[in-house]
Amino acid sequence: MQPKIDTKQILKSLKDQTITITGTFSFDLIVKSFGHPKRRLLFLDITDQEGNIIADHLCVDSTKGFEAQQLRQGDKLKFEGKVTKYTRFPDEGDDRPIQTDYKLTYPKNITKI
């Protein structure tokens, strides 16, 4: 059994840096963000440029750059993004506390590989 990846700590150590990652597109989903629908993309098996696993999964907001790729499940992509901190609010009915988390923003140089 592989050790659990501490994605939050890895991304925290990269806060405010622009990094290049590779990931496999799994699916898209619509979420509510401040009451408005927003399309997010789920990527699996996230690695850095050296091939080190930095996350088992990562959600990224959809952009025109991703849409231009006409993504299909299983497509492997390479792109850059800035690691930013955000506040994660629990869903309605969820008793988990408000948390600080990290995500990739401003994706660019998106290519299928």
C-alpha positions in Angstrom: 0.0 0.0 0.0 1.3 3.4 -1.0 1.6 6.2 1.6 -1.1 8.8 1.5 -0.2 12.0 -0.3 -0.5 15.1 1.8 -1.7 17.3 -1.1 -2.5 20.2 1.2 1.0 20.4 2.6 2.7 20.0 -0.8 0.6 22.8 -2.3 1.0 25.0 0.8 4.8 24.7 0.3 4.3 25.9 -3.3 1.9 28.8 -2.5 2.1 31.8 -4.9 4.4 29.9 -7.3 3.5 29.0 -10.8 4.1 25.3 -11.4 3.8 23.0 -14.3 1.8 19.8 -13.8 0.6 16.8 -15.7 -2.7 15.1 -15.0 -5.3 12.8 -16.5 -8.8 14.3 -17.1 -11.5 12.4 -15.4 -14.8 14.4 -15.7 -16.3 17.9 -15.4 -18.9 19.0 -12.9 -21.0 22.1 -12.2 -20.7 23.5 -8.7 -22.2 26.6 -7.1 -19.7 29.3 -6.3 -21.3 32.2 -4.4 -24.7 31.2 -5.8 -23.6 31.0 -9.4 -22.9 27.8 -11.4 -19.2 27.2 -12.3 -17.7 24.4 -14.4 -14.8 22.6 -12.8 -12.6 19.9 -14.2 -11.3 16.9 -12.2 -7.8 15.7 -12.9 -6.2 12.5 -11.5 -2.6 11.4 -10.8 -1.1 14.9 -10.7 2.6 15.0 -11.1 5.2 17.8 -11.2 7.8 18.3 -14.0 10.1 15.8 -12.4 7.3 13.2 -12.3 6.8 13.4 -8.5 3.2 12.8 -7.4 1.9 15.9 -5.8 -1.9 15.0 -5.6 -4.1 12.0 -6.3 -6.7 14.5 -7.7 -7.2 18.2 -8.3 -10.1 20.3 -9.4 -9.5 23.2 -11.7 -11.9 25.9 -12.9 -12.7 25.4 -16.6 -11.3 28.1 -19.0 -11.4 28.7 -22.7 -8.0 27.1 -22.9 -9.3 23.8 -21.5 -12.5 24.1 -23.6 -10.3 24.4 -26.8 -8.8 21.0 -26.0 -12.2 19.3 -26.3 -11.4 17.0 -23.4 -12.4 13.4 -23.2 -12.1 11.1 -20.2 -8.5 9.7 -20.0 -6.9 12.6 -21.9 -3.5 13.5 -20.3 -2.7 17.2 -20.1 0.2 19.3 -19.2 -0.3 22.9 -18.0 0.9 25.7 -15.7 -1.0 27.2 -12.9 -0.5 29.4 -9.9 -0.9 27.8 -6.5 -3.3 29.9 -4.4 -4.9 29.7 -1.0 -8.7 29.7 -0.7 -11.3 29.2 2.1 -13.3 26.0 1.7 -16.8 26.3 3.1 -18.8 23.1 3.9 -21.8 22.2 1.8 -25.2 22.8 3.3 -25.9 20.1 5.9 -22.2 19.2 6.1 -20.8 19.6 9.7 -17.2 19.9 8.7 -15.5 23.2 9.7 -14.4 26.0 7.4 -10.9 25.1 6.1 -8.0 26.7 4.3 -7.1 24.8 1.2 -5.0 25.3 -2.0 -5.8 25.2 -5.7 -4.3 26.0 -9.1 -5.5 29.2 -10.7 -4.7 31.0 -14.0 -4.1 27.8 -16.0 -2.1 28.5 -19.2 0.1 26.7 -21.8 -2.5 23.8 -21.8 -1.5 20.9 -24.0 -2.5 17.3 -24.5 0.3 14.9 -24.2 
